[in-house]
Amino acid sequence: MSEDINIIQQMASLGQGIALLPNILMREFLQQGKLVQVLTDVNYSDIMMTLVYPSRRFLPEKTRAMVTLLRQKFADK
């Protein structure tokens, strides 16, 4: 168990277990055959995301746009 995604990926690619990792970050490893997807029929919809940012008052427009995009994309349907 680790909070370091690089260590998790490395251990999984060395055959030291399985890992729950974002597909977008692992696409290259999957294409190279360094990792294979398992448990593809399991639904991970209960995974939560937390956004941490300073006060909304002085939030840069690009950060505000990203927060809005993520809220829309991952909002409960």
N, CA, C and O of each residue as an XYZ file, in Angstrom:
308
protein
N       0.856     -1.169      0.000
C       0.000      0.000      0.000
C       0.902      1.232      0.000
O       1.868      1.309      0.759
N       0.573      2.186     -0.858
C       1.365      3.404     -0.944
C       0.511      4.524     -1.512
O      -0.460      4.279     -2.228
N       0.880      5.750     -1.187
C       0.233      6.914     -1.784
C       1.012      7.399     -3.000
O       0.599      8.355     -3.656
N       2.136      6.750     -3.308
C       2.989      7.119     -4.431
C       2.602      6.282     -5.650
O       2.868      5.081     -5.699
N       1.971      6.930     -6.631
C       1.469      6.208     -7.806
C       2.596      5.561     -8.593
O       2.390      4.525     -9.225
N       3.792      6.157     -8.566
C       4.928      5.577     -9.291
C       5.379      4.269     -8.659
O       5.717      3.321     -9.368
N       5.387      4.211     -7.348
C       5.761      2.966     -6.664
C       4.712      1.897     -6.922
O       5.054      0.736     -7.147
N       3.437      2.274     -6.891
C       2.364      1.314     -7.151
C       2.503      0.739     -8.552
O       2.418     -0.474     -8.741
N       2.717      1.613     -9.539
C       2.879      1.167    -10.928
C       4.098      0.263    -11.060
O       4.029     -0.782    -11.706
N       5.208      0.658    -10.454
C       6.433     -0.123    -10.553
C       6.254     -1.510     -9.941
O       6.663     -2.506    -10.539
N       5.658     -1.584     -8.779
C       5.452     -2.877     -8.136
C       4.524     -3.765     -8.971
O       4.766     -4.964     -9.109
N       3.470     -3.176     -9.523
C       2.561     -3.954    -10.359
C       3.280     -4.457    -11.607
O       3.103     -5.610    -12.000
N       4.094     -3.600    -12.237
C       4.790     -4.016    -13.460
C       5.870     -5.061    -13.169
O       6.290     -5.778    -14.077
N       6.318     -5.155    -11.930
C       7.290     -6.185    -11.543
C       6.613     -7.470    -11.088
O       7.278     -8.408    -10.648
N       5.284     -7.509    -11.195
C       4.553     -8.710    -10.825
C       4.364     -8.872     -9.331
O       4.169     -9.989     -8.850
N       4.418     -7.785     -8.593
C       4.311     -7.837     -7.143
C       2.895     -7.564     -6.649
O       2.715     -7.194     -5.489
N       1.900     -7.735     -7.492
C       0.519     -7.535     -7.080
C      -0.270     -6.796     -8.155
O       0.215     -6.575     -9.264
N      -1.484     -6.425     -7.804
C      -2.320     -5.660     -8.718
C      -2.521     -4.272     -8.134
O      -2.321     -4.046     -6.940
N      -2.921     -3.341     -9.003
C      -3.051     -1.959     -8.568
C      -4.258     -1.314     -9.234
O      -4.612     -1.650    -10.364
N      -4.869     -0.404     -8.537
C      -5.943      0.408     -9.091
C      -5.305      1.731     -9.514
O      -4.968      2.570     -8.678
N      -5.148      1.897    -10.818
C      -4.456      3.056    -11.368
C      -5.291      3.685    -12.486
O      -6.039      2.980    -13.162
N      -5.175      4.992    -12.690
C      -5.922      5.642    -13.768
C      -5.436      5.151    -15.139
O      -4.234      5.120    -15.399
N      -6.367      4.772    -16.005
C      -6.020      4.281    -17.335
C      -5.175      5.275    -18.114
O      -4.235      4.888    -18.807
N      -5.505      6.542    -18.003
C      -4.796      7.550    -18.788
C      -3.304      7.599    -18.444
O      -2.484      7.894    -19.313
N      -2.950      7.319    -17.207
C      -1.546      7.319    -16.806
C      -0.849      6.003    -17.133
O       0.380      5.958    -17.192
N      -1.599      4.952    -17.343
C      -1.020      3.634    -17.563
C      -1.118      3.163    -19.013
O      -0.656      2.069    -19.338
N      -1.711      3.971    -19.880
C      -1.932      3.571    -21.281
C      -0.649      3.065    -21.937
O      -0.661      2.020    -22.588
N       0.441      3.784    -21.776
C       1.710      3.389    -22.395
C       2.192      2.043    -21.865
O       2.645      1.202    -22.642
N       2.102      1.832    -20.567
C       2.521      0.568    -19.967
C       1.648     -0.584    -20.445
O       2.135     -1.697    -20.643
N       0.366     -0.318    -20.628
C      -0.550     -1.343    -21.140
C      -0.204     -1.684    -22.586
O      -0.184     -2.858    -22.955
N       0.069     -0.672    -23.407
C       0.412     -0.896    -24.816
C       1.728     -1.649    -24.962
O       1.882     -2.460    -25.874
N       2.672     -1.385    -24.073
C       3.979     -2.054    -24.110
C       3.927     -3.463    -23.514
O       4.895     -4.218    -23.607
N       2.804     -3.807    -22.910
C       2.672     -5.118    -22.293
C       3.329     -5.220    -20.924
O       3.455     -6.317    -20.378
N       3.751     -4.079    -20.359
C       4.349     -4.091    -19.028
C       3.293     -4.290    -17.949
O       3.590     -4.769    -16.855
N       2.058     -3.917    -18.268
C       0.918     -4.134    -17.383
C      -0.221     -4.716    -18.201
O      -0.309     -4.478    -19.406
N      -1.089     -5.474    -17.557
C      -2.309     -5.975    -18.186
C      -3.473     -5.623    -17.283
O      -3.336     -5.592    -16.060
N      -4.617     -5.358    -17.889
C      -5.804     -5.049    -17.097
C      -6.412     -6.337    -16.572
O      -6.524     -7.332    -17.289
N      -6.800     -6.296    -15.315
C      -7.508     -7.407    -14.682
C      -8.738     -6.833    -14.009
O      -8.832     -5.620    -13.819
N      -9.666     -7.675    -13.654
C     -10.898     -7.254    -12.987
C     -11.630     -6.170    -13.793
O     -12.133     -5.197    -13.231
N     -11.680     -6.357    -15.122
C     -12.307     -5.357    -15.985
C     -13.815     -5.270    -15.795
O     -14.434     -4.294    -16.217
N     -14.416     -6.279    -15.164
C     -15.863     -6.267    -14.963
C     -16.269     -5.621    -13.640
O     -17.457     -5.563    -13.324
N     -15.303     -5.138    -12.864
C     -15.591     -4.505    -11.585
C     -15.868     -3.028    -11.809
O     -15.146     -2.359    -12.549
N     -16.922     -2.516    -11.166
C     -17.302     -1.116    -11.299
C     -16.668     -0.310    -10.162
O     -16.867     -0.611     -8.985
N     -15.909      0.711    -10.534
C     -15.232      1.547     -9.544
C     -15.903      2.906     -9.418
O     -15.220      3.899     -9.167
N     -17.193      2.977     -9.581
C     -17.896      4.251     -9.572
C     -17.937      4.905     -8.190
O     -18.267      6.086     -8.083
N     -17.616      4.175     -7.152
C     -17.665      4.745     -5.807
C     -16.369      5.436     -5.392
O     -16.238      5.878     -4.250
N     -15.420      5.531     -6.309
C     -14.165      6.209     -5.997
C     -14.439      7.697     -5.892
O     -15.093      8.280     -6.758
N     -13.942      8.303     -4.837
C     -14.196      9.723     -4.618
C     -12.987     10.556     -5.020
O     -11.844     10.104     -4.949
N     -13.266     11.768     -5.440
C     -12.222     12.707     -5.795
C     -12.395     13.939     -4.913
O     -13.508     14.412     -4.683
N     -11.278     14.438     -4.433
C     -11.307     15.645     -3.621
C     -10.445     16.703     -4.284
O      -9.292     16.445     -4.630
N     -10.997     17.879     -4.461
C     -10.238     19.000     -5.007
C      -9.847     19.908     -3.855
O     -10.681     20.297     -3.037
N      -8.581     20.232     -3.805
C      -8.086     21.114     -2.751
C      -7.494     22.339     -3.438
O      -6.592     22.229     -4.269
N      -8.009     23.487     -3.080
C      -7.513     24.731     -3.653
C      -7.765     25.853     -2.662
O      -8.597     25.727     -1.765
N      -7.032     26.965     -2.832
C      -7.220     28.071     -1.889
C      -8.602     28.696     -2.053
O      -9.398     28.251     -2.881
N      -8.869     29.677     -1.301
C     -10.149     30.380     -1.324
C     -10.615     30.683     -2.743
O      -9.809     31.026     -3.607
N     -11.898     30.556     -2.975
C     -12.475     30.879     -4.284
C     -12.291     32.344     -4.652
O     -12.319     32.717     -5.824
N     -12.107     33.138     -3.658
C     -12.057     34.593     -3.846
C     -10.984     35.028     -4.843
O     -11.248     35.888     -5.685
N      -9.788     34.459     -4.769
C      -8.679     34.862     -5.646
C      -8.250     33.726     -6.574
O      -7.098     33.682     -7.007
N      -9.149     32.826     -6.873
C      -8.840     31.671     -7.704
C      -8.620     32.105     -9.152
O      -9.479     32.778     -9.722
N      -7.477     31.731     -9.768
C      -7.246     32.078    -11.171
C      -8.337     31.492    -12.067
O      -8.888     30.435    -11.760
N      -8.644     32.158    -13.149
C      -9.716     31.723    -14.052
C      -9.466     30.309    -14.581
O     -10.409     29.527    -14.701
N      -8.214     29.968    -14.900
C      -7.930     28.624    -15.419
C      -8.210     27.553    -14.357
O      -8.668     26.459    -14.686
N      -7.938     27.864    -13.097
C      -8.233     26.917    -12.020
C      -9.730     26.807    -11.815
O     -10.253     25.709    -11.623
N     -10.417     27.923    -11.854
C     -11.875     27.939    -11.727
C     -12.515     27.101    -12.845
O     -13.466     26.356    -12.605
N     -11.983     27.232    -14.064
C     -12.498     26.463    -15.205
C     -12.276     24.966    -15.003
O     -13.147     24.157    -15.323
N     -11.106     24.599    -14.470
C     -10.814     23.184    -14.224
C     -11.740     22.617    -13.150
O     -12.239     21.501    -13.296
N     -11.974     23.358    -12.090
C     -12.881     22.914    -11.032
C     -14.279     22.708    -11.604
O     -14.930     21.706    -11.308
N     -14.739     23.644    -12.417
C     -16.062     23.527    -13.042
C     -16.124     22.307    -13.940
O     -17.094     21.550    -13.893
N     -15.097     22.107    -14.763
C     -15.051     20.954    -15.665
C     -15.097     19.646    -14.887
O     -15.853     18.742    -15.242
N     -14.297     19.538    -13.830
C     -14.269     18.303    -13.046
C     -15.603     18.065    -12.337
O     -16.071     16.929    -12.255
N     -16.209     19.128    -11.828
C     -17.524     18.957    -11.188
C     -18.561     18.461    -12.172
O     -19.384     17.612    -11.831
N     -18.534     18.986    -13.404
C     -19.494     18.567    -14.425
C     -19.217     17.130    -14.858
O     -20.143     16.331    -15.002
N     -17.955     16.807    -15.061
C     -17.574     15.491    -15.557
C     -17.873     14.387    -14.549
O     -18.320     13.303    -14.922
N     -17.624     14.668    -13.268
C     -17.743     13.621    -12.259
C     -18.924     13.796    -11.324
O     -18.990     13.140    -10.285
N     -19.845     14.659    -11.670
C     -21.023     14.880    -10.838
C     -21.860     13.601    -10.775
O     -21.905     12.824    -11.729
N     -22.516     13.401     -9.638
C     -23.431     12.263     -9.514
C     -24.525     12.400    -10.543
O     -25.143     13.455    -10.686
N     -24.751     11.331    -11.248
C     -25.766     11.338    -12.306
C     -27.049     10.767    -11.764
O     -28.040     10.679    -12.490
